[in-house]
Amino acid sequence: MSFIYYIWSIIQIFIGFNLVFPLMVGVCYYARTSLKGSKNTTLAKEEPDYAIIVTAYEQMQQIPNVLASLLKLNYSNYLIHVVADKCDISAFQVPDSRVILLRPTEVLSSNTRSHFYAISRFQRAHERLTIIDSDNLVDPEYLNQLNTFFNKGYSVVQGYRKAKNTDTLYATPDAARDMYYHFFDGEALFGAGASATLAGSGMAFTTRLYRECLEKLNIEGAGFDKVLQYEIVKRDYRIAYAPEAVVYDEKTAGTDQLVKQRSRWINTWFRYFGFGYILIAKGLLTGSWNKILFGLVLQRPPLFLFLLLSVTFMLINLWVAPVIALLWLLGILLFIVSFLAALFMANADEKIYRALKSIPAFVFFQLVALTKVRKANKYSVATKHVSAKSE
């Protein structure tokens, strides 16, 4: 009986820690911000050369809009490489000499394979590269804002992925979730002295570092960004967060694609959460605050999962240990405060706050996604965006 109680206590501590972890990160962030000045900036003599890699899988319909956005960048020294994997390009017209269309003869079906397909065909030795999804739009100052952090000595920078559609039942709570992650896993985590998490697109690297981290790895299915951020932090680099380097990301509106997308994301956590414990151990051995704090983030379960478990554990403890149930209630309340604080810091409009009432439905479909997690990697590597009306 004592062994079961021991295991039960460990599980509760593991889940409960994640309720208060955002608050802890926020306190560290504001404490360091008030005590520490900004890192020195080295002014670049000329525009560094960027490769912009846009990956498309099976779908090309949004690529013209992506390219129109990229071609309006207030920047001159870049080339755009569009990797059209398993795409029909017969009707596609290259709009500008800065756009290089690449059509693999064999299906790559992998983000990293698409990236390295482009890298191996660079027309010049680009100093930096940035990854853009086939549904993204970018702010005209995107590259200039990235340079602000590269000029401070960082080798990898994550921009701010902002929702470009928040007008459907599921896109709006998804945007609220993103605001939470952008603040705590981006701005606050970076400000607390660790690395911001990578978001899959809107991220930039020195070409040398990207190749060093992934060129010899064969990553199947979703989650290349999880492997990449682990490889970066393992090498003692910090991932900078650039809140003004804005990339507009399309939120999934339809339930079918929402379930498939989330099942892939949940699958990647089960596959890679062990990286967190490796980083924590390495951080404790070397005294690396970056590794310890980032490792704690990597081991954290998906948001909906640890919240549901927290409520479940609170209800169980109402019967077996009422005092512990009160602690769970306090932890849940502290998490809610943290979540609302993130929305406040993101200047969320009223539509986002009103959408919070649809979170139960949003969580339900993530539970459905959890049941499909074993088959997640059989789904398309790209999210097919459909309107809610089409369902």
C-alpha positions in Angstrom: 0.0 0.0 0.0 2.8 2.4 0.8 4.4 1.8 -2.6 1.1 2.6 -4.4 0.8 5.8 -2.2 4.4 6.7 -3.2 3.6 6.3 -6.9 0.4 8.2 -6.6 2.2 11.1 -4.9 4.9 11.2 -7.6 2.3 11.4 -10.3 0.5 14.2 -8.6 3.6 16.2 -8.1 4.6 15.7 -11.7 1.2 17.0 -13.0 0.8 19.7 -10.3 4.2 21.2 -10.9 3.0 22.1 -14.4 0.2 24.2 -13.0 2.5 26.6 -11.2 5.5 26.4 -13.6 4.2 29.3 -15.8 4.0 31.5 -12.7 7.6 30.5 -11.7 8.9 31.3 -15.2 7.0 34.7 -15.1 8.6 35.6 -11.8 12.1 34.7 -13.0 11.4 36.7 -16.2 10.4 39.9 -14.4 13.2 39.5 -11.8 15.9 39.2 -14.5 14.3 42.0 -16.6 14.6 44.4 -13.7 18.2 43.5 -12.8 19.8 42.8 -16.2 20.4 45.1 -19.2 20.1 43.9 -22.8 22.8 42.0 -24.6 25.1 44.2 -26.6 24.2 44.6 -30.3 26.8 44.5 -33.1 25.7 46.5 -36.0 25.8 44.7 -39.4 27.7 46.5 -42.1 25.4 45.0 -44.8 22.3 42.9 -45.1 23.1 39.2 -44.2 22.1 36.8 -46.9 18.9 34.8 -46.2 17.5 31.7 -47.7 13.7 31.5 -47.1 12.5 27.9 -47.4 8.8 27.4 -48.0 7.6 23.8 -47.8 4.4 22.7 -49.5 3.0 19.1 -49.4 0.2 18.1 -51.8 -1.2 21.7 -51.8 -0.1 24.7 -53.7 -3.2 26.9 -53.6 -1.9 29.1 -50.8 1.7 29.5 -52.1 0.9 32.6 -54.3 -0.3 34.5 -51.2 2.8 33.4 -49.2 5.1 34.5 -52.0 3.3 37.8 -52.5 3.9 38.5 -48.7 7.6 37.4 -48.8 8.3 39.6 -51.9 7.1 42.7 -50.0 9.8 42.3 -47.3 11.7 45.4 -46.6 14.9 43.6 -47.4 16.9 42.9 -50.5 19.4 40.1 -49.8 17.4 36.9 -49.9 16.1 34.1 -52.2 12.9 32.1 -51.7 13.1 28.3 -52.2 9.7 26.7 -52.6 9.8 22.9 -52.2 6.7 21.5 -53.8 6.6 18.0 -52.5 4.0 15.8 -54.2 2.4 18.9 -55.6 0.9 19.6 -59.0 2.9 22.6 -60.3 1.6 22.6 -63.9 -0.5 25.8 -63.4 2.0 27.5 -61.1 3.8 30.6 -62.4 7.0 31.7 -60.7 6.3 35.4 -59.9 9.8 36.8 -59.4 13.4 35.9 -60.1 14.0 35.7 -56.4 11.7 32.7 -56.2 13.2 29.2 -56.9 10.7 26.4 -57.5 11.9 23.0 -56.5 9.9 19.8 -57.4 11.4 16.6 -56.0 11.1 13.7 -58.3 10.5 11.4 -55.4 8.0 12.1 -52.5 9.9 13.4 -49.5 7.0 13.4 -47.0 9.2 15.1 -44.4 9.8 18.7 -43.3 13.5 18.1 -42.8 14.0 16.2 -46.0 12.3 19.1 -47.8 14.6 21.6 -46.0 17.7 19.7 -46.9 16.5 19.2 -50.5 16.5 23.0 -50.7 19.8 23.5 -48.9 21.6 21.1 -51.2 20.3 23.2 -54.2 21.2 26.7 -52.8 22.4 28.9 -55.6 24.7 30.7 -53.2 26.1 30.1 -49.7 23.3 31.8 -47.6 24.5 32.8 -44.2 21.1 32.4 -42.6 17.9 30.5 -43.4 14.4 30.8 -42.2 11.5 28.3 -42.4 8.0 29.5 -43.5 4.9 27.2 -43.8 2.8 27.1 -46.9 -0.1 29.0 -45.1 2.0 31.7 -43.5 2.2 35.4 -44.3 5.0 37.6 -42.9 5.3 41.2 -41.7 7.4 43.4 -44.0 10.0 43.9 -41.2 10.3 40.1 -40.5 13.9 39.7 -41.5 15.0 43.0 -40.1 13.5 42.0 -36.7 15.3 38.7 -36.8 18.6 40.5 -37.5 18.2 42.4 -34.3 18.8 39.2 -32.4 21.4 37.7 -34.7 23.3 41.0 -34.3 23.3 40.4 -30.5 25.2 37.1 -31.1 22.4 34.6 -31.2 22.5 31.8 -33.8 18.8 30.9 -33.7 15.8 33.1 -33.4 12.1 32.2 -33.1 9.6 34.9 -34.3 6.0 35.5 -33.2 3.5 33.3 -34.9 0.3 35.3 -34.8 -3.1 33.9 -35.9 -4.4 35.3 -39.1 -7.9 33.8 -38.8 -9.8 34.0 -35.5 -13.3 33.9 -36.8 -14.4 30.3 -36.2 -15.4 28.2 -33.2 -12.1 26.4 -33.0 -9.7 28.9 -34.5 -10.3 31.5 -31.7 -9.6 29.3 -28.7 -6.6 28.0 -30.6 -5.4 31.5 -30.9 -5.8 32.0 -27.2 -3.8 28.9 -26.5 -1.1 30.3 -28.8 -1.0 33.6 -26.9 -0.4 31.6 -23.7 2.5 29.7 -25.3 4.0 32.7 -27.0 4.2 34.6 -23.8 5.4 31.8 -21.4 7.3 29.6 -23.8 8.6 32.5 -25.8 9.0 35.9 -24.2 9.0 34.8 -20.5 11.2 31.7 -21.0 13.8 33.6 -23.0 13.6 36.5 -20.6 14.2 34.2 -17.7 17.6 33.2 -19.1 16.6 30.0 -21.0 15.7 29.3 -24.6 12.4 30.1 -26.3 10.7 27.0 -27.8 10.6 26.6 -31.6 7.2 26.7 -33.3 7.8 24.8 -36.5 7.9 28.0 -38.7 8.8 31.6 -38.3 12.2 30.5 -37.0 15.6 31.3 -38.3 19.1 29.9 -38.0 22.6 30.3 -39.2 22.8 27.8 -42.0 25.8 26.2 -40.3 24.0 25.5 -37.1 20.9 24.1 -38.8 23.0 21.7 -40.8 25.0 20.7 -37.8 21.9 19.8 -35.8 19.8 17.9 -38.3 21.8 17.0 -41.4 22.7 13.5 -40.2 19.3 12.7 -38.6 16.4 11.0 -40.4 13.2 12.4 -38.7 10.0 10.7 -39.6 6.6 12.1 -39.0 5.8 15.4 -37.3 7.9 17.0 -34.6 11.2 18.0 -36.3 11.1 21.2 -34.3 11.1 19.2 -31.1 14.3 17.3 -32.1 15.8 20.5 -33.5 15.4 22.6 -30.3 16.8 19.7 -28.2 19.9 19.5 -30.5 20.4 23.3 -30.2 20.1 23.6 -26.5 22.2 20.4 -26.0 25.0 22.3 -27.8 24.7 25.2 -25.3 23.0 27.6 -27.6 20.1 29.8 -26.5 17.1 30.2 -28.8 16.2 33.9 -28.9 12.6 35.1 -29.1 11.8 38.0 -31.4 8.3 39.3 -30.7 8.3 41.8 -33.5 9.3 39.3 -36.2 5.7 38.5 -36.9 4.5 35.5 -39.0 0.8 35.1 -39.6 -0.3 31.5 -39.2 -3.6 30.0 -40.3 -5.5 28.3 -37.6 -7.4 25.1 -38.4 -11.1 25.7 -38.6 -12.5 22.2 -39.4 -12.9 19.5 -36.7 -11.5 16.7 -38.9 -8.2 18.5 -39.6 -8.1 19.8 -36.0 -8.2 16.2 -34.7 -5.5 15.0 -37.2 -3.3 18.0 -36.4 -3.5 17.5 -32.7 -3.0 13.8 -32.9 0.3 14.4 -34.6 1.3 17.0 -32.0 0.3 14.7 -29.1 2.2 11.9 -30.7 5.4 14.0 -30.9 5.2 14.7 -27.1 5.0 11.0 -26.3 8.0 10.4 -28.7 10.2 13.2 -27.5 9.3 14.2 -23.9 12.3 12.2 -22.7 14.6 14.8 -24.2 13.5 17.0 -21.3 14.9 14.7 -18.6 18.2 14.4 -20.6 18.5 18.1 -20.7 17.7 18.5 -17.0 20.3 15.9 -16.1 22.9 17.6 -18.3 22.0 21.0 -16.9 22.4 19.8 -13.3 25.8 18.3 -14.1 27.1 21.4 -15.9 25.2 24.1 -14.0 23.4 25.2 -17.1 20.2 27.2 -16.2 19.3 27.1 -19.9 19.3 23.3 -20.1 17.4 22.8 -16.7 14.6 25.3 -17.5 14.2 24.2 -21.1 14.3 20.6 -20.0 11.3 21.3 -17.7 9.4 22.7 -20.6 10.1 19.7 -22.9 8.8 17.1 -20.3 5.6 19.0 -19.8 2.4 17.2 -21.1 0.1 18.9 -23.6 -1.9 21.7 -22.1 -5.3 20.0 -22.3 -3.9 16.8 -20.8 -2.4 18.1 -17.6 -5.4 20.4 -17.0 -7.8 17.4 -17.3 -5.6 15.3 -15.1 -5.4 18.2 -12.5 -9.2 18.4 -12.3 -9.5 14.6 -12.1 -6.9 14.5 -9.2 -8.7 17.3 -7.4 -12.0 15.4 -7.5 -10.3 12.1 -6.4 -8.7 14.0 -3.4 -12.1 15.4 -2.4 -12.8 11.8 -1.3 -9.3 10.6 -0.1 -7.5 13.7 1.0 -9.6 17.0 1.2 -6.6 19.1 2.2 -4.7 18.0 -1.0 -7.9 18.8 -3.0 -7.6 22.4 -1.8 -4.0 22.5 -3.0 -5.2 21.3 -6.4 -7.8 24.0 -6.5 -5.2 26.6 -5.6 -2.9 25.3 -8.4 -5.7 25.4 -11.0 -6.6 28.9 -10.0 -3.0 30.0 -10.2 -2.8 28.5 -13.7 -6.0 30.3 -14.8 -4.4 33.6 -13.5 -1.3 32.8 -15.5 -3.4 32.0 -18.7 -5.4 35.3 -18.4 -2.2 37.2 -17.7 -0.7 35.9 -21.0 -3.8 37.1 -22.9 -3.5 40.5 -21.2 0.2 40.7 -22.2 -0.8 39.8 -25.8 -3.4 42.6 -25.9 -6.1 40.0 -26.8 -9.3 41.5 -28.0 -12.8 40.8 -26.6 -13.4 38.1 -29.3 -10.6 36.0 -27.7 -12.0 36.3 -24.2 -15.5 35.5 -25.4 -14.1 32.4 -27.2 -12.9 30.9 -23.9 -16.4 29.5 -23.3 -15.9 27.2 -26.2 -12.8 25.6 -24.6 -14.7 22.5 -23.5 -15.6 21.7 -27.1 -12.0 22.4 -28.1 -10.7 20.1 -25.4 -13.2 17.4 -26.4 -11.7 17.2 -29.9 -8.2 17.0 -28.4 -9.4 14.0 -26.4 -10.6 12.5 -29.7 -7.1 13.2 -31.1 -5.6 11.4 -28.1 -7.4 8.2 -29.1 -5.9 8.5 -32.6 -2.4 9.2 -31.5 -1.0 5.7 -32.5 -2.0 6.4 -36.1 -0.9 10.0 -36.1 2.1 9.6 -38.4 -0.1 8.0 -41.1 -1.8 11.3 -41.6 -0.6 13.8 -44.1 2.4 15.8 -42.9 0.6 19.0 -43.9 -2.6 20.4 -42.4 -5.3 20.8 -45.0 -7.1 24.0 -44.1 -10.8 24.0 -44.7 -13.5 26.4 -43.8 -15.8 25.4 -41.0 -18.7 25.8 -43.5 -17.4 23.0 -45.7 -17.9 20.4 -43.0 
